[in-house]
């Protein structure tokens, strides 16, 4: 009887030790898994810290994930997006003003990460396809996509945009991104209407990622009209010489005629060539100058029925008489007007008399130009 009792106690102690050993084993396994998970994400030069995350990362700076996109047919992605998702897609425009004088560029990235810590594991190399398509007929500009050394035009055929597609691969184990460049090149500012460009990207490999995610976005290039103005470099050409800097009055007296250069900037707007012209008012002291009668603008102005309204005299509050000529000029024009000295008369002072009592600043303002609002 004592032997049976001793045997039972021994077996109880053994079961207790087995349970303890089992618990220790479970703890060790869990500890090993925890170390594995932590060590997996302890890998960034930007911020040496620990983060726990899982999943597949596929993002863009101009695109966002479509909700409920797992059912999209990968053979007709753009068609399905236009039919079912267009109203919910993130839309962007150029972030800096575009005056139309250069190509408006959108630098689009396809990324394997969400942030510096969350990126695909080293054994997950993602193959993907990205597609671009015009949603509107292009007017006044051309659209192209470039990836590395390959460039493709976005075209409009049979009332809709054609699809330009590229494929790429994002290696895992580090932050990775492919950059695509959408370029909008202005061709006719007067007729320009911004066209929306739809873009979508989705994984095509490995097989288990196919049809798991689709990101999409819309961009358009907004044109901003540049203010029409007369540049600061406008003025008498003689003022830009070294002789003028050394002795301005002598340099002026040595000139038989004075060239006044008018430089304008702005944007070409409206319909047709004439609509882009802007009105300016050219003024000169009539007691000092007479305009060259062969000047093209003066001759053309004489042919207009309202010549006397655009070519007239005004007297300022100091009693100085100014000759006014209102004309139309184009943006980015460089026009030269020639003025000759007014000799005066026995009763009225002329150029030589007036310049003797002038300073340099007053001479430079004896001919001026301004934009008519």
C-alpha positions as CSV (number, residue, x, y, z in Angstrom):
1,X,0.0,0.0,0.0
2,X,2.9,2.4,0.9
3,X,4.6,1.5,-2.4
4,X,1.4,2.4,-4.4
5,X,1.2,5.8,-2.6
6,X,4.9,6.5,-3.2
7,X,4.5,5.7,-6.9
8,X,1.5,8.1,-7.2
9,X,3.5,10.9,-5.6
10,X,6.4,10.4,-7.9
11,X,4.2,10.5,-11.0
12,X,2.5,13.7,-9.7
13,X,5.9,15.3,-9.3
14,X,6.9,14.2,-12.8
15,X,3.7,15.7,-14.3
16,X,4.3,18.9,-12.5
17,X,7.9,19.1,-13.9
18,X,6.5,18.3,-17.4
19,X,4.0,21.1,-17.1
20,X,6.7,23.5,-16.0
21,X,9.0,22.4,-18.8
22,X,6.2,22.8,-21.3
23,X,5.4,26.3,-20.1
24,X,9.1,27.3,-20.3
25,X,9.2,25.9,-23.9
26,X,6.2,28.0,-24.9
27,X,7.7,31.1,-23.4
28,X,11.0,30.5,-25.3
29,X,9.1,30.0,-28.6
30,X,7.1,33.2,-28.1
31,X,10.2,35.1,-27.1
32,X,11.9,33.9,-30.3
33,X,9.0,35.0,-32.5
34,X,8.9,38.4,-30.8
35,X,12.6,38.9,-31.4
36,X,12.1,37.9,-35.1
37,X,9.2,40.4,-35.5
38,X,11.1,43.3,-33.8
39,X,14.3,42.6,-35.6
40,X,12.5,42.5,-39.0
41,X,11.7,46.2,-38.7
42,X,14.8,47.4,-36.9
43,X,16.3,48.5,-40.1
44,X,16.4,52.1,-41.2
45,X,19.1,54.7,-41.4
46,X,16.6,57.5,-40.9
47,X,15.4,56.5,-37.4
48,X,17.0,53.6,-35.5
49,X,14.0,52.4,-33.6
50,X,11.6,49.6,-33.5
51,X,8.2,49.2,-35.2
52,X,5.9,46.3,-35.7
53,X,3.9,46.2,-38.9
54,X,2.9,43.8,-41.6
55,X,1.3,43.9,-45.0
56,X,2.0,44.9,-48.6
57,X,3.1,48.5,-49.3
58,X,2.3,50.1,-52.7
59,X,1.7,53.8,-52.9
60,X,2.3,57.0,-54.8
61,X,2.6,60.8,-54.3
62,X,-0.3,61.5,-56.7
63,X,-2.4,58.3,-56.3
64,X,-4.4,56.8,-53.5
65,X,-5.9,53.3,-53.0
66,X,-9.3,52.6,-54.5
67,X,-11.8,51.2,-52.1
68,X,-13.3,47.8,-53.0
69,X,-10.9,47.5,-56.0
70,X,-10.3,43.8,-55.7
71,X,-12.9,43.0,-58.2
72,X,-11.5,45.1,-61.0
73,X,-10.7,43.3,-64.2
74,X,-6.9,43.8,-64.7
75,X,-7.5,43.7,-68.5
76,X,-9.7,46.8,-68.5
77,X,-8.6,48.8,-65.5
78,X,-9.1,52.3,-67.0
79,X,-12.6,51.5,-68.3
80,X,-13.8,50.2,-65.0
81,X,-12.3,53.2,-63.1
82,X,-14.1,55.6,-65.5
83,X,-17.4,53.8,-65.1
84,X,-17.3,53.2,-61.4
85,X,-14.7,55.1,-59.5
86,X,-14.2,58.5,-61.2
87,X,-16.0,60.6,-58.6
88,X,-14.1,59.2,-55.7
89,X,-10.5,59.5,-57.1
90,X,-8.1,62.0,-55.6
91,X,-7.5,65.0,-58.0
92,X,-4.4,67.2,-58.0
93,X,-3.2,70.3,-60.0
94,X,0.2,71.8,-60.5
95,X,1.5,73.1,-57.1
96,X,3.4,76.1,-58.6
97,X,2.1,78.7,-61.0
98,X,2.5,77.8,-64.7
99,X,2.8,80.7,-67.2
100,X,2.9,78.4,-70.2
101,X,6.3,79.5,-71.3
102,X,7.9,76.2,-70.3
103,X,6.7,72.6,-69.9
104,X,4.6,71.9,-66.9
105,X,6.0,68.8,-65.2
106,X,4.4,66.4,-62.8
107,X,6.9,64.0,-61.1
108,X,5.0,60.9,-60.1
109,X,6.4,58.2,-57.9
110,X,5.3,54.5,-57.6
111,X,6.6,53.4,-54.2
112,X,7.0,50.2,-52.2
113,X,6.6,52.0,-48.9
114,X,4.1,54.0,-46.8
115,X,6.8,55.8,-44.7
116,X,10.4,55.4,-43.7
117,X,9.7,52.4,-41.5
118,X,7.0,50.6,-43.4
119,X,8.3,49.1,-46.6
120,X,8.2,45.7,-48.3
121,X,10.4,42.9,-46.9
122,X,13.5,41.9,-48.8
123,X,11.9,38.8,-50.2
124,X,9.0,40.8,-51.7
125,X,9.9,42.3,-55.1
126,X,6.8,43.8,-56.5
127,X,6.1,43.8,-60.3
128,X,3.5,46.4,-61.3
129,X,1.9,48.1,-64.3
130,X,1.0,51.8,-64.4
131,X,-1.4,53.3,-67.0
132,X,-2.1,56.9,-68.1
133,X,-5.0,58.2,-70.1
134,X,-6.5,61.6,-71.1
135,X,-10.0,62.1,-69.7
136,X,-10.6,65.2,-71.9
137,X,-9.7,66.1,-75.4
138,X,-6.4,68.0,-75.3
139,X,-6.7,71.7,-76.5
140,X,-3.8,74.0,-76.9
141,X,-1.2,71.6,-75.4
142,X,0.4,68.2,-75.9
143,X,0.8,65.5,-73.1
144,X,3.6,63.0,-72.8
145,X,4.8,60.4,-70.2
146,X,8.4,59.6,-69.7
147,X,10.0,56.7,-67.7
148,X,13.7,56.4,-67.8
149,X,14.6,56.6,-71.5
150,X,11.1,55.7,-72.8
151,X,8.6,58.5,-73.7
152,X,5.0,58.0,-74.9
153,X,2.5,60.5,-76.1
154,X,-1.0,60.6,-74.7
155,X,-3.4,60.7,-77.6
156,X,-7.1,61.3,-78.2
157,X,-8.8,59.0,-80.7
158,X,-12.4,58.3,-81.6
159,X,-13.7,60.6,-78.8
160,X,-11.6,59.1,-76.0
161,X,-8.1,58.9,-74.7
162,X,-5.8,56.0,-75.5
163,X,-3.9,54.2,-72.7
164,X,-0.2,54.5,-72.3
165,X,1.2,51.8,-70.0
166,X,4.6,51.0,-68.4
167,X,5.8,48.1,-66.3
168,X,8.3,48.2,-63.5
169,X,9.6,46.3,-60.5
170,X,10.2,47.6,-57.0
171,X,12.8,45.6,-55.0
172,X,12.0,44.9,-51.4
173,X,14.2,45.3,-48.3
174,X,14.7,49.0,-48.7
175,X,12.8,52.2,-49.6
176,X,12.2,52.1,-53.4
177,X,10.4,54.3,-55.9
178,X,10.1,54.6,-59.7
179,X,9.6,58.1,-61.1
180,X,7.4,58.9,-64.1
181,X,7.2,62.4,-65.6
182,X,4.0,63.8,-67.1
183,X,4.9,66.8,-69.3
184,X,2.3,69.3,-70.5
185,X,3.7,71.4,-73.4
186,X,1.9,74.5,-74.3
187,X,1.1,74.9,-78.0
188,X,-1.6,77.6,-78.1
189,X,-2.2,79.7,-75.0
190,X,-5.2,81.4,-76.5
191,X,-6.9,78.0,-77.1
192,X,-5.6,76.2,-74.0
193,X,-8.1,74.2,-71.9
194,X,-6.7,72.0,-69.2
195,X,-7.3,68.3,-69.8
196,X,-7.5,65.8,-66.9
197,X,-5.1,62.9,-67.0
198,X,-6.1,59.7,-65.2
199,X,-3.4,57.4,-63.9
200,X,-3.7,54.0,-62.2
201,X,-1.1,51.4,-60.9
202,X,-1.5,47.9,-59.7
203,X,0.7,44.8,-58.9
204,X,1.1,42.1,-61.5
205,X,3.5,39.9,-59.6
206,X,4.1,37.8,-57.6
207,X,0.9,35.9,-58.3
208,X,-0.5,36.2,-54.8
209,X,-0.5,40.0,-55.1
210,X,-2.5,40.2,-58.4
211,X,-5.9,41.9,-57.9
212,X,-5.2,42.8,-54.3
213,X,-4.7,46.6,-54.7
214,X,-5.1,49.4,-57.2
215,X,-4.1,53.0,-56.7
216,X,-5.4,55.9,-58.9
217,X,-5.3,59.6,-59.3
218,X,-6.2,62.5,-61.6
219,X,-3.9,65.5,-62.4
220,X,-4.4,68.6,-64.6
221,X,-2.1,71.6,-65.4
222,X,-3.7,74.9,-64.6
223,X,-2.5,77.9,-66.6
224,X,-1.9,81.2,-64.9
225,X,-1.8,84.3,-67.0
226,X,1.3,86.3,-66.5
227,X,0.8,90.0,-65.9
228,X,1.4,92.2,-68.9
229,X,3.9,94.9,-68.0
230,X,6.7,97.1,-69.2
231,X,10.0,95.9,-68.1
232,X,12.4,97.9,-66.0
233,X,15.0,97.7,-68.7
234,X,12.9,99.9,-71.0
235,X,14.4,103.4,-71.7
236,X,16.9,105.4,-73.7
237,X,19.6,103.2,-75.1
238,X,22.2,105.9,-74.5
239,X,21.8,105.5,-70.8
240,X,23.3,102.0,-71.1
241,X,26.6,103.2,-72.4
242,X,29.8,103.8,-70.5
243,X,30.0,107.3,-72.0
244,X,26.7,108.1,-70.3
245,X,28.0,106.8,-66.9
246,X,31.2,108.9,-67.3
247,X,29.5,112.1,-68.4
248,X,25.8,111.8,-69.0
249,X,25.2,115.4,-70.3
250,X,28.0,115.1,-72.9
251,X,26.8,111.7,-74.0
252,X,23.3,113.1,-74.5
253,X,24.5,116.2,-76.4
254,X,26.6,114.0,-78.7
255,X,23.4,112.1,-79.8
256,X,21.7,113.3,-83.0
257,X,18.6,111.2,-82.2
258,X,17.4,109.3,-79.2
259,X,16.4,105.7,-79.3
260,X,13.8,104.7,-76.7
261,X,13.5,100.9,-76.3
262,X,10.2,99.5,-75.0
263,X,10.3,95.9,-73.6
264,X,7.2,94.1,-72.6
265,X,6.3,90.8,-71.0
266,X,3.0,89.0,-70.4
267,X,0.9,86.1,-71.7
268,X,-0.7,85.4,-75.0
269,X,-4.4,85.2,-74.3
270,X,-7.7,85.3,-76.1
271,X,-8.6,84.1,-79.5
272,X,-6.5,85.1,-82.5
273,X,-3.5,87.3,-82.8
274,X,-5.0,90.7,-82.1
275,X,-6.7,89.7,-78.8
276,X,-3.3,89.2,-77.2
277,X,-2.3,92.9,-77.8
278,X,-2.3,95.2,-74.8
279,X,-2.6,99.0,-74.8
280,X,0.2,101.3,-73.7
281,X,0.6,105.0,-73.4
282,X,3.8,106.5,-74.7
283,X,4.6,110.0,-73.5
284,X,7.3,112.5,-74.3
285,X,8.0,116.1,-73.6
286,X,6.9,118.0,-76.7
287,X,9.2,120.9,-75.9
288,X,12.2,118.6,-76.2
289,X,11.3,115.9,-78.8
290,X,9.6,115.2,-82.1
291,X,8.8,111.6,-82.9
292,X,10.2,110.1,-86.1
293,X,7.4,110.5,-88.6
294,X,8.3,107.3,-90.3
295,X,7.7,105.3,-87.2
296,X,5.5,102.3,-88.0
297,X,3.2,102.7,-85.0
298,X,2.7,106.4,-85.7
299,X,1.9,105.7,-89.4
300,X,-0.6,103.0,-88.5
301,X,-2.2,105.1,-85.9
302,X,-2.8,107.9,-88.4
303,X,-5.0,105.5,-90.4
304,X,-7.4,104.9,-87.5
305,X,-10.6,106.9,-87.3
306,X,-10.0,107.8,-83.7
307,X,-6.5,109.1,-84.3
308,X,-7.1,112.4,-82.5
309,X,-8.2,110.5,-79.4
310,X,-5.0,108.4,-79.3
311,X,-2.5,111.1,-80.4
312,X,-3.0,114.2,-78.3
313,X,-1.3,116.6,-75.9
314,X,-1.6,117.0,-72.2
315,X,-0.3,119.6,-69.8
316,X,0.8,118.5,-66.3
317,X,0.5,120.4,-63.1
318,X,3.9,122.0,-63.7
319,X,2.8,123.5,-67.0
320,X,4.9,121.0,-69.1
321,X,3.3,119.9,-72.3
322,X,3.4,116.2,-73.1
323,X,2.7,114.4,-76.4
324,X,0.6,111.3,-75.9
325,X,0.5,108.3,-78.3
326,X,-1.7,105.3,-77.4
327,X,-0.8,102.1,-79.2
328,X,-1.3,98.3,-78.9
329,X,1.7,96.0,-78.5
330,X,2.3,92.3,-78.1
331,X,3.7,90.5,-74.9
332,X,7.4,89.8,-75.1
333,X,7.9,92.7,-77.5
334,X,11.0,94.8,-78.0
335,X,10.1,98.0,-79.8
336,X,12.4,101.0,-80.6
337,X,11.1,104.5,-81.0
338,X,13.3,107.3,-82.4
339,X,13.0,110.8,-81.1
340,X,14.7,113.9,-82.6
341,X,15.5,117.2,-80.8
342,X,12.9,119.9,-80.9
343,X,14.9,123.0,-81.8
344,X,12.4,125.4,-80.2
345,X,11.9,128.9,-81.5
346,X,12.7,132.5,-80.8
347,X,9.9,132.6,-78.2
348,X,9.9,129.0,-77.0
349,X,12.9,127.0,-75.5
350,X,14.0,123.9,-77.3
351,X,16.0,120.8,-76.4
352,X,19.4,122.5,-75.9
353,X,17.9,125.1,-73.6
354,X,16.0,122.6,-71.5
355,X,18.8,120.0,-71.1
356,X,21.1,122.7,-69.7
357,X,18.9,123.0,-66.6
358,X,18.1,119.3,-66.3
359,X,19.6,116.6,-64.1
360,X,20.2,113.0,-65.2
361,X,17.0,111.7,-63.5
362,X,14.8,114.3,-65.2
363,X,16.3,113.4,-68.6
364,X,15.6,109.7,-68.2
365,X,12.0,110.5,-67.4
366,X,11.5,112.9,-70.3
367,X,10.1,109.9,-72.3
368,X,7.9,107.4,-70.4
369,X,5.6,104.5,-71.1
370,X,2.8,102.9,-69.1
371,X,0.2,100.2,-69.5
372,X,-3.4,101.3,-70.0
373,X,-5.7,99.3,-67.6
